[in-house]
Amino acid sequence: MKFEFARSMFTSLTKVIAFLRKTPMTGRTGELLHLASPITSDDLDAATKEVCTPGSVSSSIANSIAKRNRAMMRDTSQPVWHVGLMPRKVVEKFVLQAWHSAFLIRQSSQGEAYVLCINDKGAVTNFHIKVVGGKYIFSTEAYDSLDSIVKVLQKTPISGRAGPLVLGLPAPAKDY
């Protein structure tokens, strides 16, 4: 069984929890959220009573539900790190808000090409990927797909700003 969380796939819930312990999430108002101790049944009961009182569904909750529904309608045939024609500044913002080695790949606005955007110790580093004759060219190597480039770069370091850099998990990319 596989689990999807934060636009990433995990092989177990234990791995999701390990990811959450290392990686803070960004809350609705921009605050960093860290995984804390498990919620108790008393905490859950109190929260449920608070949320389920008559007239308590606010516009922010309705907006959150609508946003989640739009995200669920996302094209799932693309990997979570592939953000299509998302603008460069938006991609860079998502990558910078994430952690060191987080990445996204966007389609270049300049024709048949892609850009790998990586968080390199708090700075954005972009690498261009050309498409020539149906092959994806990264550096001097030809690959059959973007996925094969990602798999290689998750194991093989490339030159980053402060030394070797290996791709980590994809950065969360929200609706923009």
Rosetta blueprint (number, residue, H / E / L):
1 M L
2 K L
3 F E
4 E E
5 F E
6 A L
7 R L
8 S E
9 M E
10 F E
11 T L
12 S L
13 L H
14 T H
15 K H
16 V H
17 I H
18 A H
19 F H
20 L H
21 R H
22 K H
23 T L
24 P L
25 M E
26 T E
27 G L
28 R L
29 T L
30 G L
31 E L
32 L E
33 L E
34 H L
35 L L
36 A L
37 S L
38 P L
39 I L
40 T L
41 S H
42 D H
43 D H
44 L H
45 D H
46 A H
47 A H
48 T H
49 K H
50 E H
51 V H
52 C L
53 T L
54 P L
55 G L
56 S L
57 V L
58 S L
59 S H
60 S H
61 I H
62 A H
63 N H
64 S H
65 I H
66 A H
67 K H
68 R H
69 N H
70 R H
71 A H
72 M H
73 M L
74 R L
75 D L
76 T L
77 S L
78 Q L
79 P L
80 V L
81 W L
82 H E
83 V L
84 G L
85 L L
86 M L
87 P L
88 R H
89 K H
90 V H
91 V H
92 E H
93 K H
94 F H
95 V H
96 L H
97 Q H
98 A L
99 W L
100 H L
101 S L
102 A L
103 F E
104 L E
105 I E
106 R E
107 Q E
108 S L
109 S L
110 Q L
111 G L
112 E L
113 A E
114 Y E
115 V E
116 L E
117 C E
118 I E
119 N E
120 D E
121 K L
122 G L
123 A E
124 V E
125 T E
126 N E
127 F E
128 H E
129 I E
130 K E
131 V E
132 V E
133 G L
134 G L
135 K E
136 Y E
137 I E
138 F E
139 S L
140 T L
141 E E
142 A E
143 Y E
144 D L
145 S L
146 L H
147 D H
148 S H
149 I H
150 V H
151 K H
152 V H
153 L H
154 Q L
155 K L
156 T L
157 P L
158 I E
159 S E
160 G E
161 R L
162 A L
163 G E
164 P E
165 L E
166 V L
167 L L
168 G L
169 L L
170 P E
171 A L
172 P L
173 A L
174 K L
175 D L
176 Y L
